[in-house]
Amino acid sequence: MKPTSFTSILFRLGAFAERKISGLNFRTIDIEEGGISYLQGGSGTPLILLHGFGADKDNWVRLARYLTRHFQIIALDLPGFGESFKNPGLDYDVQSQVQHLNSFVNAIGLKQFHLAGNSMGGYIAGNYAATYPEKTISLWLLNTLGVQDSPNSEMFEQILRNELPVILTKRREDYEVLLDHVFHKRPFIPGFAVSELSKSAKENFSLHHKIFKDIHKIKDGNIEFSSPLDTRLKGFPKPTLITWGEKDRILHPRAGINLSRKITGSKLKLMDNIGHLPMIESPKMTANQFISFESSLQQELHS
């Protein structure tokens, strides 16, 4: 067994402290394919949070600090990421992840809930909501992947030039470049955390490369999606909030505008001077968007 490094110990202590401050507890549960790790805390109607590609459940911890007074927060590691099961032999495209999510939902006994996702997590969340609208109270998409009607972002231009996309990293130096791409103004992230996150990215590079190809279909010089949100959510009847950082370099902000026009009655919030991860770059402002959104829905119901 390899000895635990000092940076690894600091990273675990830091993660524990941030979870504690936000009122979240670590849990695990098994579905047929393997174990799912997740964070849970707060009270009220459940709000499930799905992270993006290469990320994990802790991407939501800073946001959760402002939401646990209003909702029961459940932030999970999607299969293939974080501490959940990793099996290179499985398919990780969106419909497979939708079914894994549904198995998780059934395992923890949820009947109805709010559902949110960032980037890849938004792509999964949107397809889940379209597949199981009876379980979805409302949908919150943050800088979501999966909008076919969108200009190419900086990252998509990389992919079409046959370059390794910035979100796939093997070295600490590459991870620093990634951070500069996902944030407009990088929030404080300790050096030991960057070291551990970059180490994890390197260890999981092969699996994540496979998952990336499962999700992004490159055909005839274009990136295509097997279940695009602008098709799947056209006319979607449930309340939908779309949040997008206007300085996103990973996914073009125009996608949010185009998607909002396809989803009847959806609300779009474009955030000035915010990048691809609004829930980390501006957690309080981002949380308040959803709190206000849900509050307005309640007022409409009782008016």
N, C-alpha and C positions, 0 to 999 in steps of 0.2 A: 504494500500500500504506500502510495506517495505521501510524503509529509505535507501537512497543510502549510502553505506559505503565510507570511505575515500579512501580505496584501489581501489574501483570501479571507483571513480572519477579520480584518478591518472591513472588507466588503460585506461580509455576513452581518457583522455588528451594525453597520450603517443601514443595511436593508431592514434589519429587525427594528431599529430605532424609528425609521421612517414609517414602517407599518404600524408601530405602536402609537405614534403621534396621530396617525390617521384613523386609528380604531379598527385596524384590520388584523385578522388572525389567519395563519397558514393552515390549510386543510388539504387532504387528498381523498380521492374516491376512485374506484375502479369502474371502467366500462369494459366491454368485451375485448377491445384491442389492447387495453393496458391502463395504467394509472394516469389520472388527471390531477394536477396540482392547481390550487386556486387560493385566493384571498377572499375573506368574507368578513363583513362587519356592518354596523349601522342598523337602522330599523326603518320599517315602512315597506312600501312596494318594492320588490326586487328590481335592480338595475344590473344587467349583465354587461360587462365590458370586455371587448375583444381587441387585443393588441395587433400591431402590424408586423410585417415581415422582419425577421431577425430580432424581434423584441420579445418581451415577456410580460407577465402580469404586473410587475413592478412599475411599468410605464404609467400605470394609473394611480399610483399611491399618492402623489402630490395633489391630483385632482380630487381623489376620494376624501381628502381632509375636509373639503367643503361640501361634500354630498352625503356623508354618513348621517347627518342630522335629518335628512329628508328621505333617504332611500336605504334599503338593504343592498349594499354593494357586493357584487360577486365578480371578481376579476380572475380569469383563468389563463393558464398556459395552454395555448392551442397545441394539439398534437404536432410533434416535430420541433417544438420550441420549449425553452425554459426547462422546467423539471417534469413536464409531462412525457408520455411515452414517445420514443423515437424508433421508427421502423423503416429503414430504407426501402423495403419491399412494398410499402403501401403507396396508394395514390393520394396525393395531397391537393388535388384541384378542388375547386370551391364546393362542388356538390358532395364530395367525400367529407370535407370539413363540416358542412352543414349537418350531415348525418352523425358525425362524431359529436357535434355540439348538441344535437337532439338527444343522443344517448346520455350525455352529461346532464342535461336538463331533467330528463326522466329519472336518472340515478339520484339526484338531490331532491326530487319531488316537487319541482316547480310546475305550476299550471299556467300562469300568466306572468308577464314581466315586461319591463322596458328593456330594449336591446340597443347597445351602442357599439361602434367599432371604428377604429382608426386604420386608414390605409388598407392593407390586406384584410384586417379585421372588419372594416366597413363593407368590403366586398362579400365577406362571409355573412355578416349581419344582414345585409340587404337581401341576399338570396335566402337566408333562413326566414326572414320576415315574409318574403313572397311565398315561400313553401308552407309556412305555418302561421298565417295571419291571425288565426284564432288564439295563438299563444302570445302574440306580440301586441302589447298595449300601445307602445309608440316606438319609433325608430330614430336613432341619432347617428348620423354619419359624419365622421370627422376626416377631412382630407382623404376621401375614400378612393381606393383602387376600383377598377372595373367599369369605368365609364367609357364606352367605346367612342362616343361623339365628343372628342376632346383633342385639342392640339397636343403635339408631343412635348413633353417636359424635357428638361436637361438630361434627366436620367434615361428617358426613352430614346433620346437621340444617341446616347452612349450605346444602348442596346442595339440599335439599328446600324451602328458602325461596327458591330461585332466586338465591342469593347466590354470588359467585365463591368457590370453595373456597380455604382458606388456603394450600394447597400450590401454587396458581397465582399467581405474583407478577410484578409489573412494575417495582416500585420498591424501593430500598434499605429504606425504612421498612416495606414489606410483608414483605420478607425477614426483618427483625428480628422481626416478629410471628410469622412461620413458625417461626423458631428457638425462640421461647418456647412454641410449640405442640408441636414434635416432641421437645423435651427437658423433663424434669421439673426437672433442675438442669443448666443449660447448661454443657458443658465449655468449656475455653479454645479459642476460635477467634479468631485475630488479625483486627484490623479490615480489613487489606488482603485477607484471604481472604473476609470477608463481602462486601466491595465487589465482588470478582471473581465470586463465586458469584451475587450479585444481578444483576450485569451479564449473566451467562450466562443466567439465568432470564428476563430481559427480552428478550434476543435470540432465545430459543427459545420465547417465549410462545405464538405462533400454532400451532406444531407441537405443543407440549405440551398446549394446549387441545384440539386434535383427538384426541391420544392419550388424554387423560382421558375424552373422550366415547366413544371406541372401547371403553374398558375398563368404564366405569360406565354401565350401561343404566338410565335413569330411565323408569319405566312405572307409570302409575296411582298416582302419589305415592310410589313405592318405588324403591329402588336395587336392580337385579337384575344378576346376573352370568350370562354366557353359558355358563360351565362352573364352577359353584360347587364349592368344595373339599369341602364337607360331603356332596356327592353323588359327586363324582369319586373321593374317597379313602375312601369308606365300605368298610370291610373291607380296606383297602390292606395287603398282606402284609409289606412291608419295614419295618425298624426306623425309627421316626419320633420325633423330638424336637420339641416345640413350646415355644418360648420367648416370653414376653410380659411387657412392662413394665406393671405394674398402674396406672401413671399415664398411660397412653396416651390422648391426646385426639383422635388421628387415626382410630384403629380401636378399637372397644370391647373391653376385655379379656375380656368375657364370651364373645366369639367364640372365644377360645383354649380356654376350658373346654368349650364346646359342640362344637368340632371334635375335641378329644381324646376325647370320648365316641363319636365316629363312627369313629375309626381304631383298630382292634383293637390293643391292646398298646402304644399310643403313650405317651410320657412327657411330662408337662406341667410346665414350670418357670415359675412366676409370680415376677417380680422386684419386690420392694418399692421404692418411690420411684424408679422408672425409667420413662421415657417410651417414645416410639415407636421410638427407635433405640438399643437396648441395646448394640449392637456399637460405638457411638461413646461413649455415656454411661458405660458400664461395661465396657470391652473385655476386661479380664483375667477378670472374673467370668463374662462371657458365653462367652468362649473355654473356660474351665474346665468349663462345663456340657457342651459338646460333647466335650471330651477325656474327661471322666468317663463320658459316655454311650457313646462308642465303646469305652472300656476295659472297661466292664461287658459290652458285647456280645462282645468278644474272650474274656472270662473265661467267658461262657456257652457259647461255641463249643468251648472247650477243657476244659470241666468234664465 
